[in-house]
């Protein structure tokens, strides 16, 4: 029966028309019966189906239908109706779809036959129409949608589920199973009979693929066949016991009860449902709905970090039969459920993994228009959720009310608010309880360490005045030493410089010692540093003497590098390097190494560098390395072959015009290039802030070490010309060798030079060992002389003064300080107002995720214990929020409230390291890495201001995010590099300012208040004592955790500068405590993460008329579809939990129907509603609505158990039917909608690949884990990587889905690429060979028949028929006659069997 | 369909008479289409494989300039830029991809009137400019996105993300193929050319049946197409295929399922494709004059490589392949990498110069060759990138992306040669006259192919989708 649009339409239209009589004219006033007929039957349809284009201001085709006059007038093609003559009425013709070019409603489904009949009756009665006035503008607009919605809600799928009675078909002997009874009753009504049972081999193959995606094993087939033969019941319907089971009752144990247990299909079903492969098969179905992918697509195809955990979650969920309503709740709000499921084996939160489904979006690459990107993203989220769970296409309503379904545009924006309020994130999945255990142990130990430190510091503070006053006797000694060293170096350089100059002059004029130079060759360039590794790592030109680190050694005139930890490192550069040339003679030890650096200039932390690098991007090729490849391009130069151990000459030139060129053995290597994009211009490597490395690409880089030797390296502070490089190359590494130099030196000076070198060496050693060099007080006092705002500044300034001079200077200093303080404060207030002070209650407005404890901000003076090394702590932090107060492994996210960007800059006072970042997340875009997305990697250990340039994003909505490496949706690392692998990363933040000026706020000199607000000291003695007592007070306050910020700053100074001991060498007594702390901390495994979303304060979204996000309209309260759930969500959060509850509600008419229909589809090959993703008007209607409702109801009553539903369906007799339909079925029901026989289906892509592997014995049983590359040849297909831009070609050929939106029903297309793959793909051919070898090895000396039998059984689940054996024999004989060896012959047969349709199809 | 079980022999006869002996036209055209539509329950879809009205052209060659050609340096010269070179941009600057916006920058190439029509073009493409009277230049094209991948998707599918059918897939869905031995939608590559940003999804069938997706043929590749190379001798393969057919016929007789029959026939086509594709790429039979016309003898290896694509494109058109897209090769200058070779954020003079040299002679050669063979009137050539470039500089010598106004051109049957449609402002920044969208472009392309863009629909996920979404007007002014 066709569902009717409304119960009030139930009376047959014709009878009403008869009762009403037929009027002759539409303009005559309608009778009250006619009016009622119009109001009940005609007006609602006009409103919902026609008014959109034919009312108010809209008059498509010149036609309006919103009042009688307009209807009478008609449109461009004439009158719409001929009153009294429906057949001649254009309106009727169009709704009957009589004219192919004019079908109404436009683009819509044809109206129900009943509705058309109503219209016919109405026109035939003269089209009585009570609407004698055109509708007022306002009324037309206001009432239309409500009326439309009311009518559309009558659609079958929006109706409550019924619990239909199981029908009794005429033939009660076929089966008692409810499914069969529903099906048979329908068949009988059309005169059809069910097909006979298929043979057991067909059934077990069908069942095995449906439940596990794999073919049955021969022994499983045999067991099934044996059971089927032994149990004659198996070919007959299930008995009464089965019906009881089917009805959810326990089977009655009787003498014959063994029959039920003996049901072969039930046994096999139980076995297959219990197998882990069940989850692998059914999880993949669900992944199709969730557009599962492990990358975001678009330019660069960035990964969705750890998306595979969601895939594993689904496999486990199906295997453990998590109730369906529960799974839906987890998908939408797994992070918000009060009772998360815990993975017992691995101790993580399963529920939260469901929310990864909200993050599997495609994303644009660095969108200029981030709001546009957000609209696309949310649109896709809504599309997926609504199609997958509800069989509705809600995203159609983004620009206008849905054209056909009960979905208004407001509904779309009610949902938009829910999803836009959910922030993209990596979420921590570990159990907080488990962390709590570690946390409490560390907390206890940390407070003991604090006590012990406070004791030690208190003792040290006693000596502070003395240390301040103390003169170190060797002070003058060191100063003298320094002066003497400088003088000696000068003398040495004078001698050597002159000699070098002479040598080069001579060489440029004629031929050098390394062979003749080409005529006209450029002069030898002069480096600013040169390392020849004659005997050591000294610079023979300047003072950049290297230090050998790790296993680096100088041997035989070469720097020998082991590729593991060896490198050469200089002290900071004495000059700022801009244009430059790096030159080296290097020999890679092997040519397979990747990414090692030969010669590098880098900033001291390694974050920025330029380098000559071997084989990082491209195997065996050289390149010019740089941070994140910012100034790097593949050069496509010649690859190194058979040159391991040979020296090549390399020169990297960095020119003022930003171009970069690499030369190898004097010739250009690839083309010179000018990098584009972020940070691509020539870098300054500042004096004091940069250094040279050899053998390591850069500090901190992974895979950075070079294995090989360096004979010579030179650094130039200019870009050498190509000719100069050629010259240098031909002059050889010796260029100006130490020997040459020695020879060139005036003999009279040789002795002098040797003596100078000797004494220089001695003096350097002496200086390094002197107390002046090592004593922190000395260093600190020296430093204080140069720094304003240094707490020791007052002391160094005043220590020599007495009396009035002291008093005056003290007063003057105080005055200056106050003045400066006020100026700084006034300036900051005016230009850099603090937006959030995270040391205050402001922190409560922010949102913490991961292992960040939701507690009040840290007080001034908090600290973190260093995870290794001799230092216990580095310093004391100001008040704020810190991720690492107990461990750098406790990462997380700290996000701000949402705000509109209104300033050009935002400054944050923060610290952090190991890949932690601060990012401005604009319109929820999670992947910003280029400069138009403000962000910074936190690379400083003490709090400092970091500025984010926000001018580009002014006017956008955004939030700030501080995150540790593993918690970031997209951390910034160099390509090919991972972040810290031990899970350590950290950040801390204390203050945020919104400002227009580019400079961050100025730092206040906070600790000065401690002095100048206290009584003035009378003399230096007093002042020294003041330092002591201030320190003592601060330490006492710190012990009690009640430090003021000035005290914190003061104490921090002493700690950071080593004036208070914080090093284990000085505090051996703390060793046990610290060791225990570190033992616990390092034993903790890194926290685990998965894609997810996090909450913040929810916000409603504006309606966007016509979907145009540039014209936001009224705010729509967050909520669900009006047709299902008219109340808006009452929540301060996103509303995801409310949405989950609305969808998973057992009273939701769609949810259970949609899911049982999906299960039905996967088992029977066609849904009861064939359009499995669309239960709306444009979808198909259910072929058996009563059965659908029966199943849906049963599903809910059985606790939403998928396994139970599958078990129930496959134990029906319908599931065992043969696929051969009767002749009558072909005539009456050619589409087999009534399922009078089984459907033939091609295997899905994964099953084809998995079967190939399984049959050839190559299929790995390994489950779970990070994805395998698409070329993998052993794992099940579900474990292959799903990169949007690089999908498995083999699976794609067989219609594996492209991950962009829900796809509930796969295509089974027929393209030559499929045949070509099975014929020619080496993967298939290789597996055929493997299979043939296995068969031959397992059956030595066996007959052809038995081998072929064995192969048929594996591939098709049955032995060959005699005629097939004849064919096979002929084929084998023909191949053998051609002279093919036996294994090849059998491989050919195996591959041919792979190509048979019986292998690819299920029947 | 015959409801009675067929005998195995009867089935065998129905399926095929033997490999290589008979052509089954159905695979790429009506059978598969109708079946696909039926299996989708796609009652609303038109019967594909038929034009809606008399077509002007039968084939399309899409010269896709991935990365974005600078229109102010090529087909939309702006004297105002020369006059105001180095001055600040006098109008508001929209957000750009890299936010390194400099001042107005004159084109390094001289502009002059071309051909009888006198259309202004620069010296960037001298040989294409020599065909000016054959080109309809559209100077008011716009896009909605500033980045490559989304721009590429937008220009291929009408939507800025993956999942939708590429224009070539739509065309094949609408018209069917004229050659059952070759795919109807082919993307050519040579040398180091790669897929533009966004990946293979750009050439996808989207939600259309898979037979409409593009096949990537590497014109100088061995093999030119994945799995096209038989791993055995022809005799052995025929033996194998005969054996397969023999055994399949039994299964087909049992199931009597049309999809099984189609899968069996599929092998026939696959077998023939193994010969057809290599034959297609074998240009040894072409005369030296033809090869020289395209630039296959060019000392510039990139030009020679692109020339081979152009020549094979002509061969594809001759063989009735509906939609051919060509791929540029990267010269590695100014951020123009493999997937986006025209992307000169820096060094536009050098980069565009090399890129133009790569495609100029081959495309001009293609136009001339098509004309001399009488194929020009039945072929449509489209020349476009995903957006243009800014009239102001990025850094010192590059240009950033500009989706607000840029140029493309059409040539071939039904196209008004020597014409200009639309205009950008004096600076070449925004389209201001006859603003044109991708939807207009494809409405026009489909129109030339005899298809009404509003009627070429496919029902998917509860909606009838079009290549032109809910937009698009046929650009009547560029039609002859």
Interface residues (C-beta under 8 A of the other chain):
Chain A: X107 X297 X298 X299 X300 X301 X362 X364 X365 X366 X367 X368 X369 X372 X376 X380 X387 X392 X393 X396 X405 X633 X636 X658 X671 X673 X674 X675 X676 X677 X678 X680 X681 X930 X931 X932 X952 X1170 X1171 X1173 X1174 X1176 X1178 X1179 X1180 X1219 X1220 X1221 X1222 X1223 X1224 X1225 X1226 X1227 X1230 X1240 X1242 X1284 X1285 X1286 X1287 X1289 X1293 X1295 X1298 X1300 X1301 X1302 X1307 X1308 X1309 X1310 X1311 X1312 X1313 X1314 X1315 X1316 X1317 X1319 X1320 X1321 X1322 X1325 X1361 X1363 X1364 X1367 X1370 X1371 X1374 X1375 X1378 X1388 X1391 X1392 X1395 X1396 X1397 X1398 X1400 X1401 X1403
Chain B: X1 X3 X4 X5 X8 X27 X32 X36 X39 X40 X41 X94 X95 X96 X97 X98 X99 X144 X145 X146 X147 X148 X149 X150 X160 X161 X162 X163 X183 X197 X198 X199 X200 X201 X204 X206 X209 X210 X211 X213 X215 X226 X227 X228 X229 X230 X231 X236 X237 X239 X240 X243 X244 X246 X247 X248 X250 X251 X252 X254 X255 X256 X257 X259 X260 X262 X263 X264 X266 X267 X269 X270 X271 X273 X274 X332 X333 X334 X335 X337 X339 X343 X345 X346 X347 X395 X398 X459 X461 X462 X463 X464
